[in-house]
């Protein structure tokens, strides 16, 4: 059975991001969302050219994909999709989800995982109303972010009924901080999977 066929008619969580690098916080969120929502699969979708980070250089796609593969190598319920990474930009979430829907069919249920800060900023995204209509949005709660539901509902009518807010173990780890730690020669052990740490070291990532 092909990977595409495995996803047809299933409950799928889509987790997009640059994953530069992927870290244990990402993995905890993926596993917790899968458990709380009863999902059949979490699919990591590394971004090719994020339109919201035009001035922030990111690592080559080959490195970010390699780290993702190493991070989930022993987990059969977390997959990786190249649907965003291998298409021409700009890489908007709505376009990625349209293509993903075409691949897996209408019978599958899509849940798009995002941080609570991303939900707060959703009206500024490309085609936010389309996202609200066409997939369930799963926001991962953070203690330092509050949502003004009145304002959000005024800008995106119906959004409140399309959002699931999940409580998550909060892990104060970010890819930006990890890159800074590597540049400064500080340890990142246990903040990323061991295989990812070795890959970063072996390939000299984030040194400059």
Buried (B, 14 or more C-beta within 10 A) or exposed (E): EEEEEBBBBBBBBBBBBBBBBBBBBBBBBBBBBBEEBEBBBBBBBBBBBBEBEEEEEBBEBEBBBBBBBBBBEEEEEBBBBEBBBEEEEEBBBBBBBBEBBEBBEEEBBBBBBBBBEBBBBBBEBBBBBBBBEBBBBBBBEEEEBEBEEEEBEEBBEEBEEBBBEBEBEBBEBEBEBBBEBBEEEEEBEEBBBEBBBEBBEEBEBBEE
